[in-house]
Amino acid sequence: MQTVRILVALLLPWAVGAIWLRALQSPARCRSILQTIAYGHLGGIVALTLIMRAATVLGLRWSFIGIDVALGILLIAGIAVLTLRGRRSTTVQPGASTIDDPFAWRWLAVVASVLLGIRLANLAWAVILQPLYPWDAWTQWATKAKVWSALHSMVPFIDYSQWLARQPGYVDTAPHYPATVPLLQAWMALALGNFDDALVNLPWLAICVALAAGVHGQVRSMGGSAPWSLLVTYAVLSLPILDTHVALAGYADLFVCATFTLGLLALVHWERERDPMQLFQLAIAVVLLPTLKVPGIVWSATLLLGLLVAVFGATAVRVALVVSAASAVTGGVVFLLFRSKLASVTTDAKAELAQPITANLFLFDNWHLLWYLLPIAVVVGWRDALRRMRGTSAALIAGFGFLWATFALTRAGNWVADYTTVNRALLHIAPAALVFSAVLVREWAVRRETESSAPAHALSGSDPPPRAEATQ
């Protein structure tokens, strides 16, 4: 029975998001079930946590059955809409490339599939058996989940000064942090009937599976072969830091990383094909990111910046205007929200960051060869980066700029210098940069294949030679 409750807790919100995503999708655009699985998971997280928040606002105690009933109503409504639209037989296959894919190697698909299976099995084993371990999970994330699941409500958390002043509330080191990740752990505890230090971390395995499905589905639907899509998916899931955040579950960084990566992929796809559903999937990521972690506000803003550049940035002048306006708005919002903390976070900023960043990116086995290969991919695919994926490029540049400013201008530089934060911060953007690099490399390879297979007269622009008449 406990296994059934765990499966319901994991799969029911997921099903709600996937069904509604499918119901809202145009029949002609239903390309990839894996995209539905990936973005449906993000939508399910939004739906589940909104229900839990709404119950708290209404003064209702959480119960596993009660939340299941609410989710079940949403699921039935989504199925009804899907049925009325006649969507069950409208799924089409991913768009095929007009030329032979240069990376369509069958043996590569077999190898990548085996490696992916082994990787996910190892991660699942670690999540199921490893009790809550990371330090920050003990001090600021799971604290909320344990209290909320015990009290069946989102009771307030306060800081130490308020607690010493005898104000009512529970205390931990980060009472102001967003609540979505603790709510997911609390939801699993409600399903279990107790706070199991290992099994409450199953959402980390679920978001890893959703990330894999989204990467494969998006790369495939943009014309990539199955072997190439599987290889890119494995490249993402084999990043050592990403695997660490799955196996040692408890931090919110994996959720930020997966959501930003899927949001960026939706932006890439929309720039290429102007599929309205990709905008909806992008909107899910934009809405979810600020509820995961405080930096999620900026990551959400970078995705919006990329969208604005894609829509309005037809020229370099327009791009500059869009970037300037977006930077001003984002800076103003951050100042209004965190002005009381800006003075403290900008003190004692450390400038000597080159050595620890270089060591973490290029010497230590944290990212494999990602930071060596990314510049190469940009060099070979710069045409597509500037023409077909201008908005996505702007979002990534803004993301790296945000990280540099955080490291160089705030006390986070001290945590970079002692090797405690740099990789966690880079995890937010690294998988997105990896997949973007893979898209650039494939576009470059396809263009070379097209040019090499084109007739010589087509490349030179001259008229084709007259065709010889057939002889009797």
N, C-alpha and C positions, 0 to 999 in steps of 0.2 A: 504493500500500500504506500509506503514511503517513496518507493521508486516511481509509482504512478503520480504522486503529488509533485515530485521533482520534475517529471516530464511535463505535467500540466503547467507548472510555474514557468518553465523555460519556453514551452512551445505555444501556449495559448496567446500571450501577448505578441509573439512572433507571427502567429497565424493571423491575428487581427490586422497587424500592419501590412502583411503580404496581401491579404484579401482586398483590403481597401486600396492598396496601391494598384492592384490588378483591375479593380472595379473602375478606378478613375482614369485608366490608361486607354488611349485610342486603340481600337482593334487593329489598325494598320501598323501600329508601332510596338506591338507586343512581341519583342524580339527574344528576350532572354529570361528564362525562369530564374537563373542565378541572380540577375539584377533584382528581380522581385524579392527573392530570399534575402539579399543583402540589405536593400533599402527598407524592406518590410520589417526587418529586425530593428532598424533605427526608429521607424514609425511606431513599432510596438513598444519600444522603450518610452517614447513620448507619451503614448496613450496610457500605459500602465502608471507612470509616475504622475501624470495629470489626475488620474482617478484617485491615487493615494493622497495627493495634495488637496483635491477637492473634498475628500472625506474629512480631512483634518479641518479645513475651513468650515465645513458644515457641522463640526463637532461630533462626527461619527467615529467610533472605534473601528480600526481595521479588523477584518476577518478574512481568512483565505477564501471561504465560500462566497462571502459578499463581493469581494473584488473579482472573483471568477465569474459571478453572475453578471457584473457590469461588463467585463470583457466579453462574456458570451453574447450579451445583447449587441455589442458592437460587431462581433463576428457574424451573427445572424443577419444584421442589417447590411453588412458588406456583402455577404453571400446573396442576399436578395437583390441588391443593386447590380451585382455581377451577373446574376441570372437574367434580370430584366434587360440588360444590355446585350444579352446573347454572346457573351465573351468566351464561352468554354471552348469553342472550336476555331478561334481566330488567331491563335498563336502562330507566328511565322518564325522561320529559322533566322539566325543571325545573317546580316548582310554579307554576301560573299564579295571578295575582291575581284576586280575586273581582270586581274592577271594572276599568275601563279604566285602564291606567297613564297618569298625567299626563305622562310623559316619553317616550311611545312615538312618537318622530318618526323616520321612516325616513331622512330626509336626514341626521339626526344620526349614524345608524349608518354611513352611507357615508363621511361626513367623518372620523369617529373611526377607522374602519378604515384609511383611506388614511394618516392621520397616524400611526397605530400602525405601519403597515408601513414608512413612511419612517423613523420613529424607530428601530425595531429594526434596519433595514438600516444606518443610519448608525453605530449603536453596534457592530454586528457588524464593520463595516469598521474602526472605530477599534481594537477589541480585537485583531483579527487582525494589524494593521499596527504598532500602537504597542508598542515594547519596554517592559519594566518601567521605570516612571518615578517613582512616588511615593517620597518620601524614606523614610518608615517601612517601605515594602515592601523597600527595600534593606537596612535596618538591623535589622529584627526579624521579618519574616514570611518573605520569600523566602530569607533566609539558611538557615533550617531546611530549606526545601524543596530547595534546591540541594544541601546536604550529604546529606540523607537519600536523595535520588534517586541521588546518586553512589555512596553506600555501600550502597544497597538495604536500609536499616534505620533505625529511629528511634534514632540515637545520642544521648546526653545533651548538652544545652547547659548551660553554666554562666556565672556572671557574671564580671566582670573581676577581682574580688578573688580568686575561686577560681582563675582562670586564672593570675594572677600568683603564686599560691601553688603553682603547678605541679601542680594537680589535673588529671586527664585529662578531656577533653571539648572541645567546640567552644563558641565564645563569640559572643554578639551583645548588643544593648542590652536585650533583653527575653527572657531565657531561660525565664522562668516563664509566658510567655503560652500559652494553650491551643493544641493542635496541629492541630485539624481543618482550618483553612484551609491551612497549609503542606502537610498531607497531600494535599489536593486538587491542589495544584500539583505535588507529587512524583509523584502518580499520572499526571498528564498528561505529565510528563517521562519516566516509565517507558514510557508508550505511544509517545512520540516517539523514544525511544532516546537522547535528549540533552536538556539543559535549554535549550529555546528561550524566550528572554525575552518573546516575545509570545504564543506559542501555549499556554504553561502557564497563561495567564490566561483561557482559554476558560470555566472554571467561573463567572466573573463574568457572562458573557453568558448562561449556562445558568440561573443563579439569577434573572436579570432576566426571562427568558422564563417561568420558574416563577412568579414574583411576578405577572406579567401574567395568566397563566392562572388563578391562584388568586383574584385580585381579581375578574376577570370571572365566573368560575364561582360564587363565593360570592354576589356581588351578584345574579347571575341566578337562582340557586336560592332566594334569599330573596324572590323575587317581582318583581325589577326587570326592566324590558324590556331587550331586546338593545341598543337604542340607548343607553339610560341606563347599562347595564353597560359598554359600550364607552367611553362618555365618561368614566366614573369611572376605568377602566383607563388611558386616555390621560392623565388628570389626574395619576395617580400616576407614570407613566413620563415625563412631561414636566417633573417637578421638576428644576431645574437641578443641584442638588447630587447627586441620585440618579444623573442621567445622567453626571455627572463621575466618580462612583465606579465606573460601569460602563466608561466609555471609558478612564479612567486606572486600570485595575485594579491591585490589589495590597493594598488595605486590607481588613480584616475587617468594616468597618462595614456594607457592603452586605449581607453575609450575615446580620448581626444584624438589620438593618432588615427584610429580606424574611421572615425566620423569625418575628420578633415580629409583623409585620403579618398573616401567615397564621395565627399562633396567635390573635391577637385576633379575626380574622374567624371562626375556628372557635368561639370563645367567644360572639360575637354570635349566630351561627347556633344554637348549642346553647341559649342563653337563650330564643330565640324558639320553637324547635320541639322541644327536648329530644331531638335525634337522637343516639343513643349514638356513632355514628361520628364526630361532631364532637368528642366527648371524646377519642377515639383520635387524631384529627388534632391536637388541642390538646396531647396528651401528647407527640407527636413534637416539636413546637416547644419544649415545656418541657424535654425531654431534650437537644435539640440546642443550645439557646442557651448554656448554660455552657461548652460545648466550643468555642465560636467566639471569645469574647473575655471578659476578666475581668468587665466590666459585664453580661455575659450572665447571670450569677448573679442579679443584681437584676431584670433583665427577665423572667427565668423566674419569679422570686418574684412579680412584679406580675401575671403571668397566673394563677398559683395563687391569689393574693389575689382576683382577679376571680371565679374559679370558686367560692371559698369564700363570697364575698358573694352570688353568684347562688344558691347552694344554701341558705345559712343566714341570709342577710340580709333576712328578711321585714319587719323593722321597723328603725327608725333606731337603736334600742338594740342590736339584734343586729349591725347593720352596724358600729357603733362597737366592739363587743366583738371582732368578727372582725378588723377593721383593727388594733386594739391588739395582739391576740395575734400576728397575722402580722408586724407591725412588730417586735415583740420577738424573735420567732424569727429573722427575717431579720437583724436587727441583731446577734444573738448569733452567727449563723453567720459573718457578715462579720467580726466581731471575732476569732473563733477562727481564721479562715483568714488574715487579714491584720493581725493585731495588731502584728506587728513593723514594719509599714509605715505604720500609722495616724499615728504621731507625725510622720513625715517628710512625708506628704501633706497634713496639716492645718496645717503651718507656712506662713507667708508668704501666708495667704489674702488675696485682694484683695476689698475690699467694693464698689468702684466698678465695677459691672457694668451699670448701667442703660443707659448710652450705647452700648456695643458690642452688647449684646443687641438694643436697639431698632433700631440701624442694620442689623444682620444680618437681623432679622425683617421690618422694615417699609420699609427704604430701599433696600437692595441687592437685586439681581435674583438672589437665591438660592432663593427659594421661590414666586415669582410672587405670587399674592394669597392664599396659604393662610392666613396668620396674620390677615388681614383677614376672611376668610370664616368661619373656625372659630368665633369668638364669635357671629356671626350664626346659624350652624347650631345652636349650643347654645341660643340664645335661642328660636328657633322650634321646636326639637325637644326641649325640656327634659322634657316629659311622658314621652316614650318613653325618654329617657335615664334617668329615675328609676324608671320602672315596668317596661318590657319589657327594658331593657338596663342594669340597675343594676350588675351585676358588671363589665360592660365599662367602664362609666363609672368605677367604682372603680379598675380597672386603669390606665386612662389618667391619672386624677388622681394615682395613686401614681407613675406614670412621670414625670409632669411634676414632682412633688414631689422625686423622686430627682435629677432634673437640676438643680433649683434648689439642693438641698443640696450637690450636687457642685460647682456653680459658686461658691456663696457660702461654703462651709465648708472647701474644700480648695484646694490650690495650682492646681487646674484653673482657678480664677478668673483666674489670671495669663494662661493660654492663651486664655481668653475675651477678656481685655482687649487682647491683641495679635492677635485675630482668627484664631487658628490652630486652635481646637478647637470653638468653639460650634456650627458647622454640622455638623461630623462627629458631635457628640453628639446634636444634634436629629434627624439623619437616622434614628436608631434608632426614633424614635417618630412622626416627621412623616407618613409614608405611612399608618400606622395611624390617626392622627388625621384625615387627609383622608378615608379610606374611611368611618370612623365618622361624620364629618360628612355624607357623602353619604347614608348610611343614614338618618340623622335627617331630612334634608331630604326624602327620598322618603316617609318615614312621615308627615311633616307634610302633604305634598302629597296623599297618598292619603287621609288623614283629612279634609282639606278637601273633596276630591272626593266622598267618601262623604257628608259632611254636606250638601253642596250638592245632591246628587242624591236625598237622602232626602225622603219626603213631609213636608209641614209638620206633619201630625198626629203623625208619628213623632218629630219633634224636640221637639214640645210635650208629648208624653206623653199626649195625649187620645185617645179612641177614634176610629177612622176614621169618616167620615161614611157613612151607609147607601148601598149601591150602588143606583142606579136600575134598575128593571126594564125589560127590553127591551120595546118596543112592537111590536104586530103591524103 
